[in-house]
Amino acid sequence: MRTFLNITFGLFVLFPMGCSHENTAKVEEANNQPADTRVEVKTESTRLPTKSDGIEVRGYIEVPPENREIISTYYGGYVKSLQLLKGQEVKKGQFLFSLVNPAFLEIQQEYISAKESFQFLELDYKRQKELASENIASGKSFSKVGAEFRSAQSRYLALKEQLKLMNINIKQLENGEYKSYISIYAPMGGMISMVDINAGQYLDEKQRALEIINTDHLHIELEVFERDISKISKGQTITFSVPELSDKKYEASVYLINTMIDSKKRTTSIHAHINDLVDTRYFVPGMFVEANIVTNQD
């Protein structure tokens, strides 16, 4: 028992002495080291200013309404000479297709008849007017001829305008050239974006036949949530990309902000003009875009 206590006491005495020796060595070693001249700088975790803050939005490439033309006709007929494909470029005034209908001949005949009647009554009206001024003819007779003349004139002019809508050359018609078909021409230059007819098909009046899109003035339409509207103003820079083409970034600017809110989606639309320096050759109306509206520039 005494032997065990003596061993324990010896260990107890040696342990603190060993620690003391080790600590003393560390202190001496530290004292022999050269002084550290570095200064510790304390930094606070702050948000560094960025070049711009923005609102992430999505939208589509579009064209103004006046650059999108739906082709239809005022008269029905069977489609003839149709050789158009989607994506094809056309120029203003270019022939698109023709419509055949025997009824077109009847309208032309009515016009010629109306013109002859008008010319005859015009001569009679002038003669009766002269006689009435000399008190040779009665006022009643002159009034009757005048009414007939004005009616014939109205019918003649109406048929003339009708033929213009049908793109029928009136001078050729008056020279005896009748046509059983009418030709449809492009009202503007652009790209054929839709062909909704086939050769031989009967096209009803006002039925949609083609669509032409002029891509000279492309823009982007973006959808913005109502909570972000107050952060947006005209002229703000927009960076956007077209994922279907590449990851390349393009620039645009806010031009119009729609003040009407979609009650279901709680969004409104932003009309943006694409920078003039942007190469838009491969942009197609309807392409999806991802954009960032810059709301705070340094």
Rosetta silent file (secondary structure, phi, psi, omega in degrees, C-alpha in Angstrom):
SEQUENCE: MRTFLNITFGLFVLFPMGCSHENTAKVEEANNQPADTRVEVKTESTRLPTKSDGIEVRGYIEVPPENREIISTYYGGYVKSLQLLKGQEVKKGQFLFSLVNPAFLEIQQEYISAKESFQFLELDYKRQKELASENIASGKSFSKVGAEFRSAQSRYLALKEQLKLMNINIKQLENGEYKSYISIYAPMGGMISMVDINAGQYLDEKQRALEIINTDHLHIELEVFERDISKISKGQTITFSVPELSDKKYEASVYLINTMIDSKKRTTSIHAHINDLVDTRYFVPGMFVEANIVTNQD
SCORE:     score description
SCORE:     0.000 S_00000001
   1 L     0.000  -44.624 -179.222    0.000    0.000    0.000 S_00000001
   2 H   -67.399  -37.569  179.188    2.745    2.447    0.874 S_00000001
   3 H   -62.178  -43.438  179.683    4.641    1.523   -2.259 S_00000001
   4 H   -61.506  -43.257  179.453    1.582    2.384   -4.461 S_00000001
   5 H   -65.290  -37.954 -179.969    1.129    5.749   -2.773 S_00000001
   6 H   -65.903  -38.757  179.355    4.752    6.613   -3.236 S_00000001
   7 H   -66.848  -43.244 -179.699    4.600    5.855   -6.978 S_00000001
   8 H   -62.813  -44.334 -179.174    1.417    7.911   -7.390 S_00000001
   9 H   -64.313  -37.881  178.966    2.848   10.849   -5.555 S_00000001
  10 H   -63.961  -40.436  178.300    6.012   10.660   -7.651 S_00000001
  11 H   -66.299  -39.335 -179.898    4.007   10.824  -10.882 S_00000001
  12 H   -62.808  -38.489 -178.339    1.986   13.713   -9.561 S_00000001
  13 H   -73.406  -38.461 -177.290    5.124   15.634   -8.774 S_00000001
  14 H   -71.752  -34.727 -175.400    6.799   14.845  -12.114 S_00000001
  15 H   -61.364  -53.183  178.596    3.801   15.795  -14.326 S_00000001
  16 H   -63.728  -30.887 -179.890    3.574   19.478  -13.411 S_00000001
  17 H   -68.527  -39.156  178.127    7.301   19.763  -13.544 S_00000001
  18 H   -64.019  -42.759  179.853    7.327   18.330  -17.082 S_00000001
  19 H   -62.975  -40.645 -178.256    4.600   20.785  -18.181 S_00000001
  20 H   -63.814  -39.873 -179.272    6.441   23.652  -16.613 S_00000001
  21 H   -65.871  -40.724 -178.950    9.626   22.729  -18.459 S_00000001
  22 H   -66.413  -44.647  179.377    7.769   22.495  -21.784 S_00000001
  23 H   -61.785  -40.019 -179.873    6.019   25.864  -21.328 S_00000001
  24 H   -62.968  -37.885 -179.892    9.318   27.470  -20.398 S_00000001
  25 H   -66.586  -40.586  179.923   10.885   26.120  -23.602 S_00000001
  26 H   -65.042  -39.650  179.038    8.042   27.519  -25.733 S_00000001
  27 H   -64.644  -44.023  179.481    8.382   30.936  -24.128 S_00000001
  28 H   -63.818  -40.287 -179.760   12.123   30.991  -24.718 S_00000001
  29 H   -64.176  -39.378  179.152   11.626   29.855  -28.321 S_00000001
  30 H   -65.613  -38.263 -179.376    9.082   32.616  -28.900 S_00000001
  31 H   -67.028  -27.536 -179.416   11.409   35.217  -27.466 S_00000001
  32 H   -82.689  -10.172 -179.469   14.130   34.176  -29.892 S_00000001
  33 L   -78.846  146.616  176.805   11.815   34.654  -32.983 S_00000001
  34 L   -66.947  151.763 -177.247   12.033   37.945  -34.960 S_00000001
  35 L   -67.510  137.265  178.842    9.207   40.390  -34.388 S_00000001
  36 L   -82.469  117.252 -176.718    6.221   40.071  -36.857 S_00000001
  37 L   -90.275   -1.147 -179.505    5.775   43.393  -38.595 S_00000001
  38 L   -70.189  143.033  179.166    2.459   42.450  -40.289 S_00000001
  39 L  -107.665  128.299  179.154   -0.606   44.457  -39.304 S_00000001
  40 L   -79.059  125.207  179.881   -3.918   42.667  -39.039 S_00000001
  41 L  -108.529  124.434  178.695   -6.667   44.514  -40.938 S_00000001
  42 L   -91.000  131.160  179.241  -10.222   43.827  -39.946 S_00000001
  43 L  -119.233  146.974  176.834  -12.849   43.977  -42.759 S_00000001
  44 L   -96.462  144.740  179.635  -16.579   44.065  -42.526 S_00000001
  45 L   -77.284  102.514 -179.829  -18.703   41.821  -44.728 S_00000001
  46 L  -124.898  159.317  178.599  -20.377   44.285  -47.103 S_00000001
  47 L   -83.536  115.456 -179.348  -22.053   43.969  -50.545 S_00000001
  48 L   -68.562  143.118  179.988  -19.669   45.337  -53.137 S_00000001
  49 L   -66.580  136.942  178.794  -21.253   47.701  -55.632 S_00000001
  50 L  -103.776  165.732 -178.961  -21.985   46.066  -58.990 S_00000001
  51 L   -64.714  -34.802 -179.766  -22.095   47.665  -62.399 S_00000001
  52 E  -159.342  150.109  173.044  -25.812   47.239  -62.587 S_00000001
  53 E  -111.407  143.543 -177.107  -28.794   45.781  -60.839 S_00000001
  54 E  -147.543  175.518  178.553  -31.605   44.381  -62.942 S_00000001
  55 E  -112.274  122.291  179.492  -34.859   42.520  -63.254 S_00000001
  56 E   -78.825  124.191 -178.870  -34.745   39.123  -64.910 S_00000001
  57 E  -137.799  171.468  177.322  -37.589   38.772  -67.426 S_00000001
  58 E  -132.609  161.544  179.948  -38.574   36.733  -70.447 S_00000001
  59 E  -175.730 -155.548 -175.829  -40.287   37.523  -73.700 S_00000001
  60 E  -141.616  155.833  171.385  -40.306   37.184  -77.468 S_00000001
  61 E   -80.608  134.304 -176.679  -38.963   38.828  -80.593 S_00000001
  62 E  -140.195  175.071  173.519  -41.786   40.586  -82.431 S_00000001
  63 L  -125.726  155.235  177.733  -42.596   43.061  -85.210 S_00000001
  64 L   -61.983  153.626  179.925  -44.928   46.102  -85.073 S_00000001
  65 H   -54.649  -35.776 -178.417  -48.545   45.434  -86.130 S_00000001
  66 H   -71.800  -10.615  178.461  -48.080   47.494  -89.296 S_00000001
  67 H   -99.448   11.637  178.361  -45.262   45.125  -90.336 S_00000001
  68 E  -126.969  116.886 -173.631  -47.538   42.084  -90.236 S_00000001
  69 E  -121.827  124.502  173.748  -50.042   41.718  -93.096 S_00000001
  70 E   -91.583  126.050 -178.446  -52.771   39.093  -93.449 S_00000001
  71 E   -95.762  120.617  174.326  -53.616   38.502  -97.118 S_00000001
  72 L  -140.272  176.341 -177.459  -57.273   37.865  -97.921 S_00000001
  73 L  -125.568  158.161  178.812  -59.546   38.773 -100.823 S_00000001
  74 L   -82.886  -14.902 -176.979  -62.768   40.717 -101.269 S_00000001
  75 L  -135.140  146.261  179.973  -64.163   38.056 -103.616 S_00000001
  76 L   -82.349  157.655  177.982  -64.150   34.271 -103.555 S_00000001
  77 E   178.848  173.232  178.865  -62.602   32.064 -106.214 S_00000001
  78 E   -87.080  132.008 -176.168  -60.507   29.017 -106.985 S_00000001
  79 E   -70.281  133.085 -179.100  -56.794   29.381 -106.205 S_00000001
  80 E  -139.712  151.703  175.830  -54.535   29.301 -109.234 S_00000001
  81 L    57.573   43.003  178.562  -50.816   29.855 -109.924 S_00000001
  82 L   -95.254  117.671  178.876  -49.769   29.453 -106.284 S_00000001
  83 L  -138.987   55.622 -177.287  -46.015   28.864 -105.916 S_00000001
  84 L  -119.065  147.242  177.686  -45.180   30.191 -102.475 S_00000001
  85 L  -129.308  151.874  176.321  -43.418   28.612  -99.515 S_00000001
  86 L   -62.356  136.031 -179.510  -43.094   29.630  -95.878 S_00000001
  87 L    93.243   -8.422 -179.567  -39.920   31.631  -95.340 S_00000001
  88 L   -73.893  138.782  177.862  -39.851   32.904  -98.920 S_00000001
  89 E   -87.097  137.094  176.881  -38.956   36.562  -99.413 S_00000001
  90 E  -131.408  155.853  178.445  -41.290   38.717 -101.526 S_00000001
  91 L  -104.689  157.132  178.089  -41.189   42.326 -102.687 S_00000001
  92 L   -60.213  131.049 -179.454  -43.960   44.895 -102.547 S_00000001
  93 L    86.890   -1.696 -179.504  -46.207   44.532 -105.591 S_00000001
  94 L   -73.048  142.103  178.597  -44.974   41.017 -106.385 S_00000001
  95 E   -65.695  133.781 -179.412  -47.536   38.559 -107.787 S_00000001
  96 E  -107.876  -55.654  177.747  -48.655   36.023 -105.175 S_00000001
  97 E  -166.001  174.948  178.452  -51.488   33.974 -106.696 S_00000001
  98 E  -128.765  160.326  178.034  -54.683   34.336 -108.715 S_00000001
  99 E  -122.333  136.230 -179.812  -58.351   33.478 -108.216 S_00000001
 100 E  -112.098  130.581  177.779  -60.663   32.150 -110.938 S_00000001
 101 L  -159.995  125.326  178.743  -64.415   32.727 -110.863 S_00000001
 102 L   -58.277  -23.947 -179.508  -66.928   33.134 -113.772 S_00000001
 103 H   -64.392  -22.551  178.390  -68.679   35.768 -111.670 S_00000001
 104 H   -63.964  -33.723  178.469  -65.744   38.096 -112.353 S_00000001
 105 H   -66.829  -36.855  179.947  -66.834   38.288 -115.992 S_00000001
 106 H   -64.642  -41.318  179.289  -70.324   39.337 -114.952 S_00000001
 107 H   -62.962  -40.845  179.081  -68.994   42.233 -112.881 S_00000001
 108 H   -65.085  -39.147  176.949  -66.922   43.438 -115.829 S_00000001
 109 H   -64.587  -40.373  178.335  -69.966   43.261 -118.109 S_00000001
 110 H   -62.950  -38.356  179.691  -71.996   45.232 -115.574 S_00000001
 111 H   -63.556  -47.889 -179.808  -69.310   47.888 -115.496 S_00000001
 112 H   -61.203  -42.761  178.467  -69.272   48.325 -119.276 S_00000001
 113 H   -63.888  -42.881 -179.967  -73.085   48.510 -119.343 S_00000001
 114 H   -64.900  -37.208  179.446  -73.127   50.991 -116.440 S_00000001
 115 H   -66.581  -43.353  179.374  -70.551   53.182 -118.158 S_00000001
 116 H   -63.701  -42.196  178.930  -72.537   53.301 -121.404 S_00000001
 117 H   -64.121  -42.251  178.932  -75.739   54.124 -119.515 S_00000001
 118 H   -61.780  -46.068 -178.735  -73.960   56.840 -117.547 S_00000001
 119 H   -63.762  -38.571  178.540  -72.485   58.421 -120.670 S_00000001
 120 H   -66.127  -47.447 -178.899  -75.882   58.431 -122.431 S_00000001
 121 H   -69.016  -28.270  177.647  -77.697   59.958 -119.449 S_00000001
 122 H   -64.891  -42.312  177.324  -74.904   62.483 -118.970 S_00000001
 123 H   -65.427  -42.717  179.875  -75.505   63.818 -122.500 S_00000001
 124 H   -65.245  -39.303  179.032  -79.266   63.839 -121.964 S_00000001
 125 H   -62.872  -45.331  179.768  -78.851   65.630 -118.620 S_00000001
 126 H   -62.722  -39.264  179.246  -76.695   68.357 -120.177 S_00000001
 127 H   -66.385  -45.831  179.558  -79.229   68.801 -123.011 S_00000001
 128 H   -65.128  -34.759  178.901  -82.203   69.014 -120.615 S_00000001
 129 H   -65.342  -40.932  178.961  -80.288   71.434 -118.430 S_00000001
 130 H   -66.927  -39.951  178.799  -79.678   73.714 -121.390 S_00000001
 131 H   -67.050  -38.798 -179.354  -83.323   73.529 -122.461 S_00000001
 132 H   -66.092  -35.969  179.090  -84.489   74.254 -118.913 S_00000001
 133 H   -67.795  -23.003  179.150  -82.265   77.326 -118.743 S_00000001
 134 L  -100.287    8.703  179.720  -83.976   78.620 -121.907 S_00000001
 135 L    59.852   28.853  177.576  -87.426   77.738 -120.519 S_00000001
 136 L   -90.680  -39.548  178.705  -87.962   75.301 -123.386 S_00000001
 137 L  -103.083  153.621 -179.964  -88.220   72.163 -121.240 S_00000001
 138 L   -75.634  153.350  178.351  -90.285   71.794 -118.076 S_00000001
 139 H   -64.886  -31.911  179.787  -88.633   71.694 -114.696 S_00000001
 140 H   -65.130  -43.993  179.912  -90.303   68.351 -113.979 S_00000001
 141 H   -64.306  -40.340  179.485  -88.738   66.728 -117.023 S_00000001
 142 H   -65.900  -39.234 -179.805  -85.326   68.136 -116.128 S_00000001
 143 H   -65.279  -39.545  179.849  -85.584   66.844 -112.554 S_00000001
 144 H   -64.178  -46.412  179.347  -86.439   63.331 -113.755 S_00000001
 145 H   -63.929  -38.025  179.116  -83.479   63.216 -116.119 S_00000001
 146 H   -63.121  -40.340  178.887  -81.225   64.581 -113.368 S_00000001
 147 H   -65.689  -41.882  179.373  -82.273   61.810 -110.963 S_00000001
 148 H   -66.039  -39.420  179.215  -81.642   59.116 -113.566 S_00000001
 149 H   -63.570  -46.589 -178.677  -78.274   60.628 -114.409 S_00000001
 150 H   -65.562  -36.523  177.345  -77.104   60.721 -110.775 S_00000001
 151 H   -64.759  -44.013  178.924  -78.257   57.126 -110.215 S_00000001
 152 H   -65.722  -38.608  178.619  -76.356   55.934 -113.283 S_00000001
 153 H   -63.686  -42.956  179.841  -73.298   57.903 -112.215 S_00000001
 154 H   -62.309  -43.848 -179.839  -73.375   56.361 -108.751 S_00000001
 155 H   -66.259  -42.159  179.990  -73.627   52.817 -110.141 S_00000001
 156 H   -61.740  -47.622 -178.721  -70.859   53.434 -112.674 S_00000001
 157 H   -66.954  -36.691  179.261  -68.438   54.833 -110.079 S_00000001
 158 H   -65.024  -44.066  178.469  -69.223   52.058 -107.581 S_00000001
 159 H   -66.178  -33.764  178.042  -68.486   49.334 -110.145 S_00000001
 160 H   -63.532  -44.247  177.446  -65.300   51.129 -111.142 S_00000001
 161 H   -66.489  -34.511  178.502  -64.047   51.061 -107.535 S_00000001
 162 H   -63.009  -42.122  178.388  -65.098   47.426 -107.277 S_00000001
 163 H   -65.923  -33.869  177.223  -62.894   46.547 -110.253 S_00000001
 164 H   -64.227  -40.217  177.786  -59.977   48.402 -108.652 S_00000001
 165 H   -64.941  -27.183  179.854  -60.318   46.216 -105.569 S_00000001
 166 L   -87.532    1.397 -179.195  -60.194   43.202 -107.886 S_00000001
 167 L    58.784   35.597  176.763  -56.966   44.496 -109.467 S_00000001
 168 L   -94.638  129.718 -179.543  -58.592   44.496 -112.909 S_00000001
 169 L   -72.046  110.259 -174.252  -57.041   46.890 -115.410 S_00000001
 170 H   -67.495  -38.203  179.899  -59.927   49.180 -116.358 S_00000001
 171 H   -63.414  -42.361  178.013  -58.301   50.544 -119.504 S_00000001
 172 H   -64.536  -38.141  179.005  -57.731   47.035 -120.824 S_00000001
 173 H   -64.392  -44.011 -179.829  -61.326   46.142 -119.972 S_00000001
 174 H   -66.180  -19.099  175.211  -62.679   49.193 -121.799 S_00000001
 175 L   -91.616    7.927  174.898  -60.647   48.037 -124.796 S_00000001
 176 L    96.611    9.212  179.983  -62.493   44.711 -124.702 S_00000001
 177 L   -93.393   99.603  178.621  -60.066   42.564 -122.624 S_00000001
 178 L   -93.130  147.379  179.108  -62.191   40.516 -120.203 S_00000001
 179 L  -131.747  140.011  178.475  -60.649   38.250 -117.581 S_00000001
 180 L   -94.104    6.123 -178.869  -62.121   35.345 -115.638 S_00000001
 181 E  -136.096  160.642  174.010  -59.464   35.646 -112.950 S_00000001
 182 E  -125.704  148.960 -177.999  -58.055   38.273 -110.636 S_00000001
 183 E  -104.746  141.476  178.742  -54.457   38.573 -109.457 S_00000001
 184 E  -109.414  129.515 -177.756  -53.357   39.070 -105.858 S_00000001
 185 E  -117.834  157.980 -179.942  -50.183   41.078 -105.207 S_00000001
 186 L   -70.832  123.278  179.171  -48.013   41.607 -102.129 S_00000001
 187 L   -74.373  -15.645  177.616  -49.079   44.805 -100.293 S_00000001
 188 L  -157.262  163.473  177.231  -45.592   45.068  -98.753 S_00000001
 189 L   -83.686  153.819  179.573  -42.201   43.429  -98.900 S_00000001
 190 E   159.731 -156.132 -177.685  -41.174   40.814  -96.366 S_00000001
 191 E  -112.168  137.649  174.815  -41.158   37.134  -95.579 S_00000001
 192 E   -72.804  111.086 -177.432  -44.014   34.678  -96.117 S_00000001
 193 E   -98.337  -16.366 -178.609  -44.668   33.485  -92.573 S_00000001
 194 E  -155.228  133.619  173.578  -47.839   31.502  -93.231 S_00000001
 195 E  -122.933  113.784 -173.157  -49.484   29.819  -96.252 S_00000001
 196 L  -113.140   18.773 -179.575  -53.038   28.722  -95.489 S_00000001
 197 L  -136.492  164.797  176.416  -54.239   27.775  -98.993 S_00000001
 198 L  -130.820  154.028  177.868  -53.527   25.207 -101.714 S_00000001
 199 L   -61.429  135.667 -179.594  -53.737   25.386 -105.491 S_00000001
 200 L    90.391  -12.654  179.997  -57.222   24.420 -106.697 S_00000001
 201 L   -75.586  147.270  174.660  -58.836   25.223 -103.363 S_00000001
 202 E   -86.416  122.685 -179.303  -61.861   27.525 -103.238 S_00000001
 203 E  -102.975  115.708  178.282  -60.967   30.588 -101.194 S_00000001
 204 L   -71.178  155.740  176.919  -63.920   32.357  -99.616 S_00000001
 205 L   -62.818  138.991 -179.650  -63.968   36.119  -99.431 S_00000001
 206 L    70.877    1.392  176.472  -62.173   37.499  -96.361 S_00000001
 207 L   -74.251  139.567 -179.256  -60.714   34.041  -95.626 S_00000001
 208 L   -67.885  128.136 -178.703  -57.076   34.161  -94.508 S_00000001
 209 L  -110.787  -52.866 -177.643  -54.764   33.043  -97.313 S_00000001
 210 E  -138.496  166.781  170.374  -51.230   34.210  -96.484 S_00000001
 211 E  -134.832  132.845  177.125  -49.292   36.225  -93.956 S_00000001
 212 E  -116.608  132.806  178.417  -46.343   38.477  -94.768 S_00000001
 213 E  -120.131  127.213  174.993  -44.000   39.774  -92.080 S_00000001
 214 L   -95.827  117.399 -174.491  -41.568   42.621  -92.652 S_00000001
 215 H   -97.050   19.140  179.810  -38.599   42.103  -90.310 S_00000001
 216 H   -68.072  -24.766 -176.318  -36.942   45.481  -90.914 S_00000001
 217 H  -128.767   67.190  177.557  -38.083   46.751  -87.505 S_00000001
 218 L   -72.668  148.833  173.475  -37.798   43.894  -85.017 S_00000001
 219 E  -145.217  177.425  177.267  -38.310   44.584  -81.321 S_00000001
 220 E  -119.904  140.546  176.046  -38.754   42.536  -78.164 S_00000001
 221 E  -109.686  120.516 -176.705  -41.871   42.188  -76.027 S_00000001
 222 E  -113.769  149.653  179.101  -41.132   41.361  -72.396 S_00000001
 223 E  -106.792  123.596 -175.378  -43.450   40.242  -69.607 S_00000001
 224 E  -123.308  136.823  177.491  -42.934   41.955  -66.238 S_00000001
 225 E   -71.146  149.761 -174.501  -44.636   41.259  -62.916 S_00000001
 226 H   -61.722  -27.359 -179.460  -46.613   44.142  -61.441 S_00000001
 227 H   -67.745  -18.282 -177.524  -44.342   44.341  -58.382 S_00000001
 228 H  -101.573   -3.800 -174.746  -41.458   45.400  -60.644 S_00000001
 229 H   -60.816  -39.652 -177.061  -43.236   48.032  -62.742 S_00000001
 230 H   -65.464  -16.096 -178.870  -42.273   50.926  -60.463 S_00000001
 231 H   -90.019   -6.307 -172.975  -38.590   50.110  -61.036 S_00000001
 232 L  -108.672  139.859  177.540  -38.820   50.437  -64.807 S_00000001
 233 L  -144.550  159.091 -178.398  -38.688   53.607  -66.875 S_00000001
 234 L   -60.872  137.651  178.160  -38.298   54.530  -70.537 S_00000001
 235 L    95.988  -11.940 -179.639  -34.735   54.469  -71.825 S_00000001
 236 L   -63.757  144.014 -179.337  -33.361   51.886  -69.397 S_00000001
 237 E   -74.074  143.858  176.747  -30.798   49.500  -70.875 S_00000001
 238 E  -128.348  131.354  171.068  -31.762   45.874  -71.488 S_00000001
 239 E  -107.969  136.172 -178.401  -29.379   43.003  -72.104 S_00000001
 240 E  -144.936  160.772  176.806  -30.898   39.927  -73.691 S_00000001
 241 E  -134.554  157.742  176.434  -30.016   36.626  -75.293 S_00000001
 242 L  -114.684   96.385 -174.026  -31.768   34.266  -77.679 S_00000001
 243 L   -52.788  -32.227 -178.304  -31.113   30.773  -76.248 S_00000001
 244 L   -69.789  -19.555 -179.750  -32.016   29.048  -79.509 S_00000001
 245 L   -97.838  -56.778 -178.644  -29.165   30.878  -81.269 S_00000001
 246 L  -170.626 -176.540  177.023  -26.362   31.245  -78.709 S_00000001
 247 L   -92.336    4.768 -177.982  -25.407   32.622  -75.298 S_00000001
 248 L   -61.672  141.433 -179.532  -24.331   35.910  -76.859 S_00000001
 249 L   -96.758  136.533  177.617  -25.664   39.045  -75.169 S_00000001
 250 E  -120.577  165.414 -178.993  -27.399   41.802  -77.123 S_00000001
 251 E  -117.115  146.903  175.700  -28.580   45.259  -76.077 S_00000001
 252 E  -147.524 -178.872  177.740  -31.958   46.974  -76.272 S_00000001
 253 E  -144.820  149.099  179.877  -33.741   49.774  -74.423 S_00000001
 254 E   -66.785  127.898  179.975  -37.165   50.249  -72.856 S_00000001
 255 E  -113.567  -44.493  179.751  -39.446   52.148  -75.236 S_00000001
 256 E  -137.572  143.816  177.182  -43.005   51.634  -73.988 S_00000001
 257 E  -120.614  117.744  179.302  -44.497   50.346  -70.745 S_00000001
 258 L   -69.861  127.378 -177.744  -48.010   48.960  -70.896 S_00000001
 259 L   -89.757   -1.573  178.381  -50.069   50.401  -68.039 S_00000001
 260 L   -94.498  134.201 -178.736  -52.689   47.646  -68.187 S_00000001
 261 L  -100.602  133.883  173.477  -52.230   44.645  -65.885 S_00000001
 262 L   -70.199  116.161 -173.911  -53.222   41.113  -66.867 S_00000001
 263 L   -65.397  -23.305 -178.550  -55.683   40.263  -64.096 S_00000001
 264 L   -88.570  -48.484 -176.930  -54.849   36.548  -64.189 S_00000001
 265 L   -89.974  -12.268 -177.853  -51.060   36.551  -64.485 S_00000001
 266 L    56.425   46.543  178.790  -50.561   39.918  -62.708 S_00000001
 267 E  -132.536  166.525  172.009  -48.108   41.000  -65.370 S_00000001
 268 E  -136.729  171.912 -176.254  -47.756   43.722  -67.970 S_00000001
 269 E  -108.727  148.076  177.087  -45.765   44.006  -71.201 S_00000001
 270 E  -118.986  126.964  177.282  -42.684   46.063  -72.004 S_00000001
 271 E   -97.732  122.525 -176.630  -41.938   47.109  -75.578 S_00000001
 272 E  -125.255  139.630  177.827  -38.184   47.426  -76.175 S_00000001
 273 E   -92.006  133.267  179.141  -36.196   48.625  -79.192 S_00000001
 274 E   -77.519  139.247  178.704  -33.170   46.579  -80.234 S_00000001
 275 L   -55.389  137.479 -177.705  -29.881   48.473  -80.527 S_00000001
 276 L   -60.284  -24.599 -177.788  -29.165   49.512  -84.130 S_00000001
 277 L   -82.514   -8.501 -178.863  -25.736   47.866  -83.982 S_00000001
 278 L   -75.244  132.260  177.073  -27.194   44.429  -83.232 S_00000001
 279 L   -80.883  108.158 -175.183  -27.065   41.975  -86.141 S_00000001
 280 L  -102.953   17.429 -175.858  -30.660   40.748  -86.388 S_00000001
 281 L   -58.007  -34.057 -175.986  -30.297   38.662  -89.565 S_00000001
 282 L  -100.512    5.654  176.395  -31.030   35.425  -87.742 S_00000001
 283 L   -79.927  136.667  179.552  -33.766   36.789  -85.493 S_00000001
 284 L  -128.067  133.002  177.860  -37.227   35.490  -86.300 S_00000001
 285 L   -52.040  132.996 -178.701  -40.507   36.824  -84.857 S_00000001
 286 L   102.428  -12.257  178.818  -41.693   34.511  -82.111 S_00000001
 287 L   -65.756  139.358 -179.923  -38.215   33.541  -80.887 S_00000001
 288 E   -76.691  139.435  177.412  -37.936   33.237  -77.103 S_00000001
 289 E  -130.399  149.769  171.489  -35.588   35.657  -75.300 S_00000001
 290 E  -113.476  130.774 -172.517  -34.183   35.928  -71.781 S_00000001
 291 E  -137.085  162.065  175.914  -33.489   39.480  -70.679 S_00000001
 292 E  -130.683  117.826  177.541  -32.271   41.672  -67.844 S_00000001
 293 E   -89.976  114.988 -176.568  -33.720   45.155  -67.420 S_00000001
 294 E   -75.123  119.533 -176.833  -31.042   47.329  -65.827 S_00000001
 295 E  -108.715  -11.423 -178.591  -32.697   49.353  -63.058 S_00000001
 296 E  -148.983  101.411  179.771  -29.668   50.831  -61.242 S_00000001
 297 E  -105.605  137.854  178.102  -26.544   51.861  -63.114 S_00000001
 298 L   -81.450    0.000    0.000  -23.459   53.333  -61.438 S_00000001
